[in-house]
Amino acid sequence: MIEKITDDFFSIKIPLPDTPLKNLNSVVIKGGNRNLIIDTGLNHDQCYNAMMAGLKELNVDLKKTDFLITHLHADHFGLLSRLATSESHVYFNRPEAELIESWQGWDEMLNFAGNNGFPKEKLKKALESHPGFKHASKWIPSMEMLQDNDQITIGRYSLGCIETPGHTPGHICLFEPENKIFIAGDHILGDITPNIQCWAEEQNMLKDYFQSLDKVYDLNVDTVIPGHRSIFTDFRKRIDELKSHHRQRLEEVKEIISKKPLNGFETASHMTWAIKADSWDDFPIAQQWFAAGEAIAHLQYLEKENQIEKFDTNGIFNWQCHHQ
């Protein structure tokens, strides 16, 4: 399905099989000499077929097309290797390009998950069910790095790059001021809340996310194209709702660990989730992974704000309220 935003500015709905996200909004801007595709979908035949059908309908030639990927997650980055040609410019962000360059496999993340109480016997299954493991890009084309205030011009559109870490360490958004269009990636979603996870000791992803929401708040935006679900208009109202959601989450986490010290996996099992399952044990393993990552992000934020404290018990991190 193709949605026209304005002249030569479109969104193609790319199905995301086996994920609760349902679809990706892949933005296509036609510019005469060159076109631009922003975010691509999973490295999956269903995604590829939908993309090729959409590009054919829009009469977009991949040999005249450049790419911009908002962040490293496979549902945005994965299909790139099947679409990019030798003539393509591929735009990306430096923090996540460095992650790719220094990639040593999944062990570090799995060890951190284990230290946060994720059951060892579930870790392999969690990895194998993770879309980033199953449907990642098979090769990485050469990429050009973007940073704050860089401009990309496609036809009559000039897009300004905004660094918005939080959902991922190097996430970028784009703003087209003439038509007041904000291409949000997974920074701001309308119907669901972006998953803010933390899988490294030194990270404070929730703090980064709050700062990135504040950073874009004053932009004059009429249309928000999020990475998933519906295009929407009430930009600042949605930012306020997202901040409020995470403030409530922080209070919920404090309440949960006020009863007794818990690790990240245990904390996630007590939190409120909009998932159709009778109990935590019935959550699909991939959803337990995302939930645990979000719980850890909130626990690490509270610890770094000196509202709770962490201690190590036989290699497992537990959190408690002060003086428990």
GINORJO-V842900 format. One record per pair of residues at least 12 apart in sequence whose ideal C-beta (glycine too) atoms are under 6 Angstrom apart, sorted by the first residue. I is the first residue (numbers start at 0). GAP is how many residues later the second one is. If there is no record, write none. Layout:
# GINORJO-V842900
I,GAP
I,GAP
This chain:
# GINORJO-V842900
0,12
1,52
5,173
7,22
7,147
8,20
9,18
10,14
10,16
10,214
11,14
11,16
11,42
13,12
13,27
13,33
13,36
13,37
14,31
14,35
15,59
16,29
18,112
20,207
23,17
23,51
24,200
25,13
26,156
26,198
28,125
28,128
30,123
30,124
31,123
33,30
33,32
34,25
34,29
34,30
35,30
35,118
36,28
36,30
37,30
37,145
38,31
38,37
39,39
39,40
40,38
41,32
41,33
41,36
41,93
42,35
42,36
42,92
42,94
43,91
46,32
47,34
61,23
62,22
62,24
65,22
65,23
66,17
66,21
66,23
67,23
68,23
69,102
69,115
70,97
70,100
70,114
71,24
71,96
73,57
73,58
73,61
73,62
76,60
77,57
77,58
77,59
79,57
80,56
80,57
80,58
83,57
88,55
89,51
89,53
90,53
90,55
91,51
92,77
92,79
93,51
94,74
94,75
95,74
99,40
105,21
108,90
109,13
111,87
114,202
115,147
115,148
115,180
115,201
116,146
116,147
116,148
116,149
116,199
117,147
117,174
124,160
125,159
125,163
128,156
128,157
145,15
147,15
156,19
158,15
158,17
159,15
163,23
163,48
164,43
164,47
165,39
165,42
165,43
165,46
166,19
166,20
166,27
170,14
170,16
172,12
172,14
174,44
179,40
179,41
179,42
180,42
181,39
181,42
182,42
183,40
183,42
184,42
185,41
187,50
188,37
188,39
189,36
189,39
189,40
189,42
190,38
190,39
192,52
194,95
194,99
195,13
195,98
195,101
196,96
196,97
196,100
197,98
197,99
197,102
198,94
203,96
203,97
203,100
204,92
205,91
205,95
206,94
212,26
212,30
216,22
220,14
248,49
249,48
252,45
255,14
256,62
256,63
257,63
260,57
260,59
262,53
262,54
262,55
263,28
263,31
263,32
263,35
264,27
266,28
267,23
267,24
267,27
272,18
274,12
298,20
307,13
308,13
